[in-house]
């Protein structure tokens, strides 16, 4: 029995959920999201302000998709209600970020600045020159954008310089010895 799948997804006030065929559409104050699920293995029902997911059989695939489908629907509901946020830190001398319209401009020690256009549905802001905040409704897209920004200059193990997620631990190495 799935420990995640057995709990219903509670729909908060201001959020509407529609289930058509095998697509769940969620609308809220921050936007609209939808995802599809495998209707051959799991079923979803809307019951008095809750979405209930249940497996159609007792085989391994149905049981694994049960918890996954419930988690995906819960992520959609949380996204349109609260949104998701990733914070990035720039560590290093001269490393800084600024916004020019919807474009993020990064100075990361290269001979040129790196221009990163914000994709549709993502809001990027810089509270300080060394702090970047990525905010959006879609959890997967927020994580993908944060990973793409981090990829320009990953934290290196000797001085710890680079772009890192907030709270990320960088394992340090000892330098050369004489």
C-alpha positions in Angstrom: 0.0 0.0 0.0 1.3 3.4 -0.9 2.0 5.7 2.0 1.8 8.8 -0.1 -1.0 7.8 -2.5 -3.6 6.9 0.2 -3.8 10.6 1.3 -6.2 12.8 -0.6 -5.0 16.1 -2.1 -6.7 18.9 -0.2 -7.8 21.8 -2.5 -7.4 25.2 -0.8 -9.8 28.1 -1.3 -9.3 29.9 -4.5 -8.1 26.8 -6.4 -10.2 24.9 -8.9 -9.5 21.4 -10.2 -10.9 19.8 -13.3 -10.4 16.2 -14.4 -11.1 15.4 -18.0 -10.2 12.0 -19.5 -6.7 11.5 -18.2 -5.7 15.2 -17.7 -5.9 17.1 -14.4 -6.1 20.9 -14.8 -5.5 23.2 -11.8 -6.3 26.9 -11.8 -5.3 29.3 -9.0 -4.3 32.9 -8.2 -0.8 32.4 -9.7 -1.8 30.7 -12.9 -2.9 27.4 -14.5 -1.1 24.1 -14.7 -2.1 20.7 -16.1 -0.6 17.2 -16.1 -1.7 13.9 -17.5 -1.6 10.5 -15.8 -1.9 6.9 -16.9 -5.6 6.1 -16.9 -4.9 2.4 -17.4 -3.4 2.0 -13.9 -4.8 4.8 -11.7 -8.1 6.7 -11.4 -8.7 10.2 -10.0 -11.9 11.5 -8.5 -13.0 14.8 -7.1 -14.8 14.4 -3.8 -15.9 17.3 -1.6 -12.9 19.6 -2.0 -10.3 16.8 -2.3 -8.7 14.8 -5.1 -8.6 11.1 -4.4 -6.2 8.9 -6.4 -6.6 5.1 -6.4 -5.0 2.2 -8.2 -7.1 0.2 -10.6 -5.3 -3.1 -9.9 -2.8 -4.5 -7.5 0.2 -4.9 -9.8 3.5 -3.2 -9.3 3.1 -0.6 -12.0 -0.3 0.6 -10.7 1.0 0.8 -7.1 4.1 2.8 -8.2 2.0 5.2 -10.3 -0.5 5.7 -7.5 1.9 7.6 -5.3 3.5 9.4 -8.2 0.2 10.7 -9.6 -0.9 11.9 -6.2 2.5 13.7 -5.7 2.2 15.3 -9.1 -1.3 16.6 -8.5 -0.2 17.9 -5.1 2.7 19.8 -6.7 0.3 21.4 -9.2 -2.0 22.6 -6.4 0.8 24.0 -4.4 2.3 25.7 -7.4 -0.8 27.6 -8.4 -1.5 28.5 -4.8 1.9 29.4 -3.4 4.5 29.0 -6.1 8.0 27.6 -5.9 11.3 29.5 -5.3 15.0 28.7 -5.6 17.7 31.0 -4.2 21.2 31.1 -5.7 24.3 32.6 -4.2 27.3 33.9 -6.1 30.6 33.3 -4.2 33.8 34.8 -5.6 35.6 38.1 -6.0 33.9 40.2 -8.7 31.0 37.7 -9.2 27.8 39.6 -9.4 24.3 39.5 -11.1 21.9 42.2 -12.2 18.6 42.3 -14.1 18.2 44.2 -17.4 14.5 43.9 -18.1 13.7 40.2 -18.2 17.3 39.3 -18.9 19.7 38.2 -16.1 23.3 39.5 -16.6 26.0 37.5 -14.8 29.6 38.6 -14.3 31.3 35.3 -13.5 35.0 36.0 -14.2 34.8 35.4 -17.9 36.0 37.9 -20.5 32.3 38.8 -21.2 29.1 39.0 -19.3 26.7 36.0 -19.5 23.2 37.0 -20.6 20.4 34.6 -19.5 16.9 35.4 -20.8 14.2 34.4 -18.3 11.8 31.8 -19.8 8.1 32.4 -19.9 6.5 31.7 -16.5 9.6 32.4 -14.5 10.4 35.5 -12.6 14.1 36.1 -11.7 15.1 38.9 -9.3 18.3 40.0 -7.7 17.9 41.2 -4.0 21.7 42.0 -3.9 24.5 41.6 -6.4 25.3 38.2 -5.0 21.8 36.8 -4.5 19.5 35.5 -7.3 15.9 34.4 -6.7 14.1 32.2 -9.2 10.3 32.1 -8.7 7.6 30.3 -10.7 4.5 28.2 -10.7 6.0 25.0 -12.3 8.3 23.2 -9.9 10.2 21.4 -12.6 10.8 24.6 -14.6 12.0 26.5 -11.6 14.5 23.8 -10.8 15.6 23.6 -14.4 16.3 27.3 -14.7 18.2 27.3 -11.4 20.3 24.4 -12.6 21.0 26.2 -15.9 22.2 29.3 -14.1 24.3 27.2 -11.8 25.8 25.4 -14.8 27.6 28.6 -16.0 30.1 28.4 -13.1 29.7 25.4 -10.8 31.3 25.7 -7.3 34.9 24.5 -7.4 36.4 22.5 -4.5 39.5 24.5 -3.8 38.3 28.1 -3.1 34.5 27.4 -3.2 34.0 30.0 -5.9 31.0 29.7 -8.2 27.2 29.8 -8.3 25.6 27.6 -5.7 22.1 26.9 -4.3 21.3 28.6 -1.0 22.5 26.3 1.8 24.4 24.0 -0.6 27.5 22.4 1.0 30.6 22.5 -1.1 33.2 19.9 -0.1 36.6 21.6 0.0 39.9 20.1 -0.9 43.3 20.9 0.4 45.5 22.8 -2.1 49.0 22.0 -3.3 51.8 21.5 -0.8 55.4 22.6 -1.1 
